[in-house]
Amino acid sequence: MGAFEYTALDPAGRTRKGVAMGESAREVRVSLKKQGLSLLTIQEVREKNQGKHQSVFRGGRVSQAELTLATRQLATLVRAGLPLAEALEAVSRQSSQKRMRLLMLAIRTQVLEGQSFSSALVAYPHLFSDLYRETVASGEQTGKLENVLERLADYLENSRKLKQKVGLSMIYPMVVLVFALGVTVALLTFVVPEVSKVFADFDHDLPPLTQALIALSDFLRSYGWFVAAGVVMAWIGFGMMLRNPKARYQFHRLLLVLPLVRTLVRGLDAARFARTFGILTASGVPALEGMEISARVLVNLPMKQAVAKASIKVREGGSIHMALSETNIFPPMLIHLVASGETSGNLSGMLDRAAEAQEQEVETYVATLTGLMEPLLILMMGGVVVTIVVAILLPVFELNTLIK
């Protein structure tokens, strides 16, 4: 049975648009005529939309900002009482991105054919995460789709803001580091060789620092491109190595023990876990299923494995906070708040608080770290420049001493 969009006139002469199900357009025409409608146009939904729209998304993506906005608009329209199909069409018209417009129309097509919203999202796993699909499915089952969509929009927005804050905090230190390396390489490859010509006829042995500087300059001039190629090849090799699950697991495990890095990695994934688990439990997803879904959104593999093991203990009858505590990975504050949530029956609320606390801790930590890195990088750059200047001036000082 197919879905057919139609435009017709009712007995009062008003235009009516809608969708009717039938084996053929002829069957739909007969059905509409029995309802007293005078058919104007009719077209099968699948023919008009599906083939054109769905193929666009094979391997394609939409930005998180667009997805957040679309989710927020859907929540508002559904809360206002608009049918889901009409809400999807309205969001499509309002979107400024062609890919998002086509995505909304493709989903609308499947909804018009009788599929549920969550079932339609399954066709686009690279666009809608397990969290998104499971939460929408729960909202449909409980009849609170608008509430679920609003929470999803909040989740996506908070996640995007945290990524932006962390990313923007690292821009300035990276710019200073790149600038420092560029200045150092320029001095060694262009300035030092010109200055070393002055000491070519110097009869006295040059100071060890000056000799080392000239040797490093000669090496960079002769083999600099090989060094650069080696760095690029090493980076590519490292990326290929991380494709191996065992190597990637060991690397992620190393991140959890490295000073400075471990706090950031653990904090980000703990916040991600708490936020995901909180929105799932608030949407009516069972706690055990919520833990399993939350484990999939974690980036660090040892932490993901720890949540998977904890969910097994919960399935066997253990409490969530004890299962998480035994992993020895998650921050104590998160575990204490989960324990409070289990005791008070407000697990989703405590998880939201835990997520906010972890996100705030990560932001503070990144701000402190970058605040310390900036002067250290400047001092390092100044030290390199001073070292080069001293290495150049030492022979001049020795020459003056010999003349005296």
VEXZA-290164 format. One record per residue (C-alpha): x, y, z. Coordinates in Angstrom, 3 decimals, always signed. Layout:
N
+----------+----------+----------+
!       px !       py !       pz !
+----------+----------+----------+
!        X !        Y !        Z !
...
+----------+----------+----------+
% end
This chain:
404
+----------+----------+----------+
!       px !       py !       pz !
+----------+----------+----------+
!   +0.000 !   +0.000 !   +0.000 !
!   +1.292 !   +3.441 !   -0.939 !
!   +0.802 !   +6.971 !   +0.329 !
!   -0.710 !   +9.625 !   -1.935 !
!   -0.737 !  +13.386 !   -1.438 !
!   -3.820 !  +15.046 !   -2.798 !
!   -5.452 !  +18.425 !   -3.231 !
!   -9.247 !  +18.495 !   -3.374 !
!  -12.319 !  +20.710 !   -2.928 !
!  -14.823 !  +19.936 !   -0.201 !
!  -18.593 !  +20.475 !   -0.666 !
!  -18.215 !  +24.053 !   +0.614 !
!  -15.664 !  +24.844 !   -2.092 !
!  -12.683 !  +25.050 !   +0.263 !
!   -9.327 !  +23.576 !   -0.739 !
!   -8.173 !  +20.630 !   +1.328 !
!   -4.764 !  +18.976 !   +1.257 !
!   -3.866 !  +15.669 !   +2.803 !
!   -2.463 !  +12.182 !   +2.467 !
!   -4.451 !   +9.035 !   +1.764 !
!   -3.361 !   +5.401 !   +1.759 !
!   -4.288 !   +3.052 !   -1.051 !
!   -3.115 !   +0.383 !   -3.433 !
!   -3.312 !   +2.785 !   -6.384 !
!   -4.204 !   +6.349 !   -7.288 !
!   -7.508 !   +5.093 !   -8.713 !
!   -8.469 !   +3.530 !   -5.391 !
!   -7.680 !   +6.781 !   -3.597 !
!   -9.774 !   +8.779 !   -6.092 !
!  -12.776 !   +6.517 !   -5.467 !
!  -12.317 !   +6.802 !   -1.712 !
!  -12.113 !  +10.600 !   -1.812 !
!  -15.156 !  +10.811 !   -4.079 !
!  -17.174 !   +8.825 !   -1.553 !
!  -16.181 !  +11.435 !   +1.052 !
!  -17.670 !  +14.178 !   -1.124 !
!  -14.315 !  +15.612 !   -2.207 !
!  -13.612 !  +16.778 !   -5.752 !
!  -10.048 !  +15.753 !   -6.529 !
!   -7.753 !  +18.368 !   -8.120 !
!   -4.302 !  +16.754 !   -7.955 !
!   -2.888 !  +13.482 !   -6.661 !
!   +0.636 !  +12.102 !   -6.617 !
!   +2.321 !   +9.172 !   -4.924 !
!   +4.636 !  +10.324 !   -2.153 !
!   +7.353 !   +7.781 !   -2.886 !
!   +7.564 !   +8.818 !   -6.532 !
!   +7.777 !  +12.496 !   -5.747 !
!  +10.193 !  +12.613 !   -2.867 !
!  +11.858 !   +9.497 !   -1.660 !
!  +14.261 !   +8.598 !   -4.443 !
!  +15.309 !  +12.212 !   -4.893 !
!  +15.942 !  +12.969 !   -1.236 !
!  +17.272 !   +9.827 !   +0.409 !
!  +20.188 !   +9.385 !   -1.983 !
!  +21.524 !  +12.779 !   -0.963 !
!  +22.474 !  +11.501 !   +2.485 !
!  +24.525 !   +8.453 !   +1.637 !
!  +27.805 !   +9.454 !   +3.257 !
!  +26.718 !  +13.079 !   +3.723 !
!  +26.428 !  +15.032 !   +6.969 !
!  +24.717 !  +18.057 !   +8.413 !
!  +26.257 !  +20.414 !  +10.946 !
!  +25.441 !  +20.009 !  +14.618 !
!  +24.260 !  +23.612 !  +14.709 !
!  +21.695 !  +22.910 !  +11.963 !
!  +20.566 !  +19.707 !  +13.662 !
!  +20.160 !  +21.541 !  +16.974 !
!  +18.108 !  +24.293 !  +15.352 !
!  +15.919 !  +21.816 !  +13.478 !
!  +15.287 !  +19.817 !  +16.665 !
!  +14.355 !  +22.973 !  +18.557 !
!  +11.955 !  +24.048 !  +15.791 !
!  +10.343 !  +20.607 !  +15.672 !
!   +9.808 !  +20.679 !  +19.433 !
!   +8.134 !  +24.091 !  +19.226 !
!   +5.865 !  +23.133 !  +16.324 !
!   +4.829 !  +19.783 !  +17.816 !
!   +4.095 !  +21.466 !  +21.165 !
!   +1.887 !  +23.945 !  +19.279 !
!   -0.247 !  +21.033 !  +18.091 !
!   +1.003 !  +20.784 !  +14.513 !
!   +1.038 !  +17.241 !  +13.084 !
!   +4.540 !  +15.790 !  +12.795 !
!   +4.492 !  +15.624 !   +8.982 !
!   +3.500 !  +19.293 !   +8.731 !
!   +6.108 !  +20.234 !  +11.333 !
!   +8.824 !  +18.481 !   +9.322 !
!   +7.713 !  +20.305 !   +6.175 !
!   +7.748 !  +23.648 !   +8.012 !
!  +11.269 !  +23.019 !   +9.346 !
!  +12.379 !  +22.113 !   +5.845 !
!  +11.079 !  +25.412 !   +4.476 !
!  +12.746 !  +27.405 !   +7.260 !
!  +16.174 !  +25.798 !   +6.927 !
!  +18.867 !  +27.739 !   +5.082 !
!  +20.892 !  +24.600 !   +4.307 !
!  +19.896 !  +22.523 !   +1.306 !
!  +21.056 !  +19.273 !   +2.918 !
!  +18.884 !  +19.865 !   +5.971 !
!  +15.885 !  +20.781 !   +3.819 !
!  +16.192 !  +17.538 !   +1.887 !
!  +16.719 !  +15.542 !   +5.069 !
!  +13.511 !  +16.854 !   +6.644 !
!  +11.576 !  +16.130 !   +3.439 !
!  +12.992 !  +12.605 !   +3.258 !
!  +11.958 !  +11.890 !   +6.850 !
!   +8.549 !  +13.442 !   +6.205 !
!   +8.098 !  +11.082 !   +3.251 !
!   +8.609 !   +8.034 !   +5.455 !
!   +6.309 !   +9.433 !   +8.148 !
!   +3.583 !   +9.978 !   +5.565 !
!   +3.981 !   +6.361 !   +4.475 !
!   +3.060 !   +5.248 !   +7.966 !
!   +6.434 !   +4.851 !   +9.661 !
!   +7.096 !   +6.251 !  +13.108 !
!   +9.460 !   +9.186 !  +13.505 !
!  +12.081 !   +7.054 !  +15.261 !
!  +11.870 !   +4.365 !  +12.555 !
!  +12.437 !   +6.995 !   +9.883 !
!  +15.584 !   +8.169 !  +11.693 !
!  +17.076 !   +4.657 !  +11.538 !
!  +17.731 !   +5.189 !   +7.815 !
!  +20.285 !   +7.893 !   +8.696 !
!  +22.574 !   +6.411 !  +11.405 !
!  +25.427 !   +8.750 !  +10.400 !
!  +23.219 !  +11.765 !  +11.134 !
!  +21.199 !  +10.659 !  +14.167 !
!  +23.015 !   +8.956 !  +17.037 !
!  +21.705 !   +6.037 !  +19.090 !
!  +20.880 !   +8.549 !  +21.810 !
!  +18.777 !  +10.641 !  +19.420 !
!  +16.861 !   +7.691 !  +17.985 !
!  +16.228 !   +5.922 !  +21.303 !
!  +15.098 !   +9.139 !  +22.968 !
!  +12.684 !   +9.951 !  +20.149 !
!  +11.313 !   +6.401 !  +20.291 !
!  +10.724 !   +6.784 !  +24.024 !
!   +8.982 !  +10.129 !  +23.457 !
!   +6.670 !   +8.574 !  +20.895 !
!   +5.782 !   +5.696 !  +23.228 !
!   +5.022 !   +7.996 !  +26.169 !
!   +3.257 !  +10.647 !  +24.076 !
!   +5.737 !  +13.336 !  +25.168 !
!   +7.611 !  +13.827 !  +21.928 !
!   +7.754 !  +17.622 !  +22.289 !
!   +9.409 !  +17.344 !  +25.735 !
!  +11.921 !  +14.832 !  +24.431 !
!  +12.786 !  +16.989 !  +21.427 !
!  +13.352 !  +19.997 !  +23.673 !
!  +15.711 !  +18.005 !  +25.887 !
!  +17.526 !  +16.727 !  +22.809 !
!  +17.935 !  +20.282 !  +21.546 !
!  +19.315 !  +21.337 !  +24.945 !
!  +21.704 !  +18.382 !  +24.908 !
!  +22.992 !  +19.130 !  +21.408 !
!  +23.372 !  +22.827 !  +22.213 !
!  +25.285 !  +22.183 !  +25.448 !
!  +27.524 !  +19.664 !  +23.712 !
!  +28.299 !  +22.100 !  +20.899 !
!  +29.026 !  +24.943 !  +23.327 !
!  +31.431 !  +22.796 !  +25.349 !
!  +33.313 !  +21.746 !  +22.217 !
!  +33.501 !  +25.356 !  +21.049 !
!  +34.798 !  +26.589 !  +24.402 !
!  +37.490 !  +23.927 !  +24.569 !
!  +38.449 !  +24.486 !  +20.934 !
!  +38.563 !  +28.272 !  +21.187 !
!  +40.625 !  +28.076 !  +24.380 !
!  +43.302 !  +26.126 !  +22.523 !
!  +43.513 !  +28.412 !  +19.489 !
!  +45.732 !  +31.120 !  +21.003 !
!  +48.346 !  +28.734 !  +22.481 !
!  +48.519 !  +26.860 !  +19.182 !
!  +48.972 !  +30.109 !  +17.230 !
!  +51.789 !  +31.175 !  +19.594 !
!  +53.440 !  +27.749 !  +19.301 !
!  +53.291 !  +27.747 !  +15.504 !
!  +54.594 !  +31.320 !  +15.386 !
!  +57.456 !  +30.419 !  +17.735 !
!  +58.445 !  +27.423 !  +15.621 !
!  +58.228 !  +29.523 !  +12.458 !
!  +60.471 !  +32.257 !  +13.886 !
!  +62.991 !  +29.686 !  +15.133 !
!  +63.188 !  +27.893 !  +11.790 !
!  +63.496 !  +31.214 !   +9.932 !
!  +66.360 !  +32.329 !  +12.178 !
!  +68.188 !  +29.018 !  +11.808 !
!  +67.766 !  +28.708 !   +8.038 !
!  +68.172 !  +32.345 !   +6.896 !
!  +69.797 !  +34.479 !   +9.596 !
!  +72.346 !  +32.126 !  +11.159 !
!  +73.955 !  +31.057 !   +7.807 !
!  +74.570 !  +34.709 !   +6.912 !
!  +76.084 !  +35.436 !  +10.293 !
!  +78.237 !  +32.278 !  +10.242 !
!  +79.983 !  +33.578 !   +7.103 !
!  +81.490 !  +36.306 !   +9.269 !
!  +83.198 !  +33.640 !  +11.379 !
!  +84.459 !  +31.627 !   +8.397 !
!  +87.966 !  +33.101 !   +8.648 !
!  +87.963 !  +33.161 !  +12.436 !
!  +91.277 !  +31.575 !  +13.510 !
!  +90.179 !  +30.847 !  +17.068 !
!  +87.872 !  +27.942 !  +17.917 !
!  +84.262 !  +29.028 !  +18.124 !
!  +82.394 !  +28.582 !  +21.434 !
!  +80.562 !  +25.220 !  +21.771 !
!  +77.175 !  +26.980 !  +21.774 !
!  +77.989 !  +28.753 !  +18.498 !
!  +79.275 !  +25.531 !  +16.931 !
!  +76.101 !  +23.700 !  +17.932 !
!  +73.954 !  +26.489 !  +16.497 !
!  +75.808 !  +26.474 !  +13.169 !
!  +75.631 !  +22.670 !  +12.991 !
!  +71.881 !  +22.748 !  +13.641 !
!  +71.465 !  +25.451 !  +10.985 !
!  +73.441 !  +23.422 !   +8.422 !
!  +71.389 !  +20.325 !   +9.235 !
!  +68.084 !  +22.140 !   +8.730 !
!  +69.254 !  +23.679 !   +5.462 !
!  +70.407 !  +20.304 !   +4.151 !
!  +67.789 !  +17.965 !   +5.535 !
!  +64.902 !  +20.230 !   +6.569 !
!  +62.542 !  +18.919 !   +3.904 !
!  +63.344 !  +15.336 !   +4.911 !
!  +62.574 !  +16.186 !   +8.529 !
!  +59.264 !  +17.783 !   +7.508 !
!  +58.390 !  +14.762 !   +5.353 !
!  +59.309 !  +12.462 !   +8.230 !
!  +57.006 !  +14.343 !  +10.596 !
!  +54.140 !  +14.117 !   +8.094 !
!  +54.752 !  +10.405 !   +7.521 !
!  +54.914 !   +9.791 !  +11.279 !
!  +51.593 !  +11.605 !  +11.717 !
!  +49.984 !   +9.545 !   +8.940 !
!  +51.437 !   +6.352 !  +10.421 !
!  +50.094 !   +7.271 !  +13.833 !
!  +46.628 !   +7.785 !  +12.351 !
!  +46.806 !   +4.418 !  +10.594 !
!  +47.966 !   +2.757 !  +13.800 !
!  +44.925 !   +4.095 !  +15.663 !
!  +42.673 !   +2.282 !  +13.197 !
!  +43.720 !   -0.918 !  +14.921 !
!  +41.320 !   -1.487 !  +17.853 !
!  +44.027 !   -2.843 !  +20.175 !
!  +46.437 !   +0.012 !  +19.444 !
!  +43.660 !   +2.577 !  +19.835 !
!  +42.650 !   +1.045 !  +23.163 !
!  +46.227 !   +1.220 !  +24.480 !
!  +46.547 !   +4.826 !  +23.327 !
!  +43.288 !   +5.800 !  +25.048 !
!  +44.487 !   +3.981 !  +28.152 !
!  +47.692 !   +6.013 !  +28.045 !
!  +45.667 !   +9.227 !  +27.881 !
!  +44.048 !   +8.328 !  +31.209 !
!  +47.426 !   +8.239 !  +33.012 !
!  +49.256 !  +11.144 !  +31.357 !
!  +49.497 !  +14.215 !  +33.601 !
!  +47.347 !  +17.174 !  +32.522 !
!  +45.736 !  +15.193 !  +29.696 !
!  +43.968 !  +12.644 !  +31.913 !
!  +41.927 !  +15.296 !  +33.734 !
!  +40.630 !  +16.723 !  +30.471 !
!  +39.879 !  +13.353 !  +28.852 !
!  +38.154 !  +11.931 !  +31.917 !
!  +36.186 !  +15.118 !  +32.546 !
!  +34.885 !  +15.385 !  +28.986 !
!  +33.730 !  +11.774 !  +28.803 !
!  +32.257 !  +11.850 !  +32.318 !
!  +30.212 !  +14.922 !  +31.355 !
!  +29.152 !  +13.252 !  +28.119 !
!  +28.089 !  +10.099 !  +29.974 !
!  +26.126 !  +11.972 !  +32.650 !
!  +24.375 !  +14.220 !  +30.136 !
!  +23.408 !  +11.296 !  +27.879 !
!  +22.301 !   +9.036 !  +30.715 !
!  +20.294 !  +11.894 !  +32.236 !
!  +18.333 !  +12.705 !  +29.094 !
!  +17.580 !   +9.020 !  +28.492 !
!  +16.265 !   +8.369 !  +32.009 !
!  +14.230 !  +11.581 !  +31.932 !
!  +12.682 !  +10.427 !  +28.645 !
!  +11.500 !   +7.157 !  +30.144 !
!  +14.244 !   +4.853 !  +28.862 !
!  +14.998 !   +2.090 !  +31.429 !
!  +18.175 !   +2.736 !  +33.439 !
!  +19.975 !   -0.374 !  +32.211 !
!  +19.215 !   +0.379 !  +28.576 !
!  +20.204 !   +4.001 !  +29.188 !
!  +23.607 !   +2.935 !  +30.520 !
!  +24.231 !   +0.747 !  +27.485 !
!  +23.313 !   +3.555 !  +25.090 !
!  +25.379 !   +6.073 !  +27.066 !
!  +28.424 !   +3.829 !  +26.760 !
!  +28.228 !   +4.110 !  +22.965 !
!  +28.615 !   +7.897 !  +22.981 !
!  +31.869 !   +7.824 !  +24.987 !
!  +35.085 !   +8.483 !  +23.085 !
!  +37.668 !   +6.943 !  +25.419 !
!  +37.642 !   +3.155 !  +24.938 !
!  +38.628 !   +2.138 !  +28.523 !
!  +35.840 !   +4.354 !  +29.885 !
!  +33.417 !   +2.888 !  +27.374 !
!  +34.425 !   -0.609 !  +28.433 !
!  +34.078 !   +0.360 !  +32.101 !
!  +30.464 !   +1.483 !  +31.578 !
!  +29.714 !   -1.737 !  +29.687 !
!  +31.045 !   -3.785 !  +32.621 !
!  +29.124 !   -1.629 !  +35.085 !
!  +25.886 !   -2.234 !  +33.154 !
!  +26.444 !   -5.987 !  +33.511 !
!  +26.663 !   -5.593 !  +37.294 !
!  +23.502 !   -3.488 !  +37.283 !
!  +21.742 !   -6.192 !  +35.278 !
!  +22.768 !   -8.669 !  +37.980 !
!  +21.065 !   -6.523 !  +40.597 !
!  +23.745 !   -4.096 !  +41.729 !
!  +23.241 !   -0.371 !  +42.189 !
!  +24.392 !   +2.028 !  +39.490 !
!  +26.656 !   +4.116 !  +41.701 !
!  +28.422 !   +1.057 !  +43.154 !
!  +28.949 !   -0.396 !  +39.686 !
!  +30.454 !   +2.882 !  +38.471 !
!  +32.536 !   +3.268 !  +41.622 !
!  +34.181 !   -0.114 !  +41.115 !
!  +35.523 !   +0.986 !  +37.724 !
!  +37.875 !   +3.498 !  +39.448 !
!  +37.617 !   +5.778 !  +36.408 !
!  +34.702 !   +8.134 !  +36.972 !
!  +35.066 !  +11.253 !  +39.178 !
!  +33.855 !  +10.848 !  +42.790 !
!  +31.414 !  +13.766 !  +42.463 !
!  +29.551 !  +12.049 !  +39.628 !
!  +29.293 !   +8.817 !  +41.638 !
!  +28.035 !  +10.644 !  +44.754 !
!  +25.362 !  +12.475 !  +42.750 !
!  +24.258 !   +9.222 !  +41.092 !
!  +23.976 !   +7.639 !  +44.544 !
!  +21.841 !  +10.567 !  +45.712 !
!  +19.657 !  +10.231 !  +42.631 !
!  +19.081 !   +6.524 !  +43.212 !
!  +18.218 !   +7.132 !  +46.860 !
!  +15.864 !  +10.048 !  +46.209 !
!  +14.303 !   +8.639 !  +43.045 !
!  +15.492 !  +11.645 !  +41.029 !
!  +18.269 !   +9.995 !  +39.034 !
!  +17.788 !  +12.117 !  +35.910 !
!  +17.972 !  +15.351 !  +37.898 !
!  +21.158 !  +14.295 !  +39.689 !
!  +22.715 !  +13.195 !  +36.410 !
!  +21.977 !  +16.612 !  +34.934 !
!  +23.667 !  +18.225 !  +37.925 !
!  +26.633 !  +15.910 !  +37.560 !
!  +26.926 !  +16.811 !  +33.877 !
!  +26.802 !  +20.528 !  +34.648 !
!  +29.446 !  +20.133 !  +37.367 !
!  +31.757 !  +18.168 !  +35.078 !
!  +31.315 !  +20.612 !  +32.198 !
!  +32.062 !  +23.534 !  +34.511 !
!  +35.135 !  +21.725 !  +35.843 !
!  +36.389 !  +21.065 !  +32.318 !
!  +35.886 !  +24.710 !  +31.313 !
!  +37.735 !  +25.930 !  +34.408 !
!  +40.544 !  +23.437 !  +33.890 !
!  +40.991 !  +24.375 !  +30.221 !
!  +40.947 !  +28.094 !  +31.064 !
!  +43.590 !  +27.568 !  +33.770 !
!  +45.717 !  +25.374 !  +31.527 !
!  +45.659 !  +27.793 !  +28.607 !
!  +46.272 !  +30.695 !  +30.979 !
!  +49.484 !  +28.992 !  +32.096 !
!  +50.486 !  +27.862 !  +28.603 !
!  +50.412 !  +31.332 !  +27.067 !
!  +53.194 !  +32.902 !  +29.203 !
!  +55.181 !  +29.646 !  +29.127 !
!  +55.123 !  +29.602 !  +25.325 !
!  +56.141 !  +33.255 !  +25.191 !
!  +59.008 !  +32.590 !  +27.623 !
!  +60.048 !  +29.567 !  +25.577 !
!  +60.055 !  +31.614 !  +22.381 !
!  +62.045 !  +34.362 !  +24.096 !
!  +64.513 !  +31.805 !  +25.440 !
!  +65.120 !  +30.367 !  +21.964 !
!  +65.698 !  +33.817 !  +20.463 !
!  +68.021 !  +34.811 !  +23.337 !
!  +69.986 !  +31.569 !  +22.932 !
!  +70.498 !  +32.241 !  +19.212 !
!  +71.550 !  +35.841 !  +19.873 !
!  +74.000 !  +34.789 !  +22.608 !
!  +75.467 !  +32.059 !  +20.388 !
!  +76.086 !  +34.682 !  +17.687 !
!  +77.560 !  +37.279 !  +20.050 !
!  +79.895 !  +34.960 !  +21.991 !
!  +82.541 !  +34.830 !  +19.220 !
!  +82.390 !  +38.629 !  +18.984 !
!  +83.066 !  +38.939 !  +22.718 !
!  +85.967 !  +36.468 !  +22.473 !
!  +87.399 !  +38.384 !  +19.517 !
!  +87.327 !  +41.607 !  +21.506 !
!  +89.099 !  +39.852 !  +24.386 !
!  +91.835 !  +38.557 !  +22.075 !
!  +92.344 !  +42.035 !  +20.554 !
!  +92.809 !  +43.519 !  +24.018 !
+----------+----------+----------+
% end
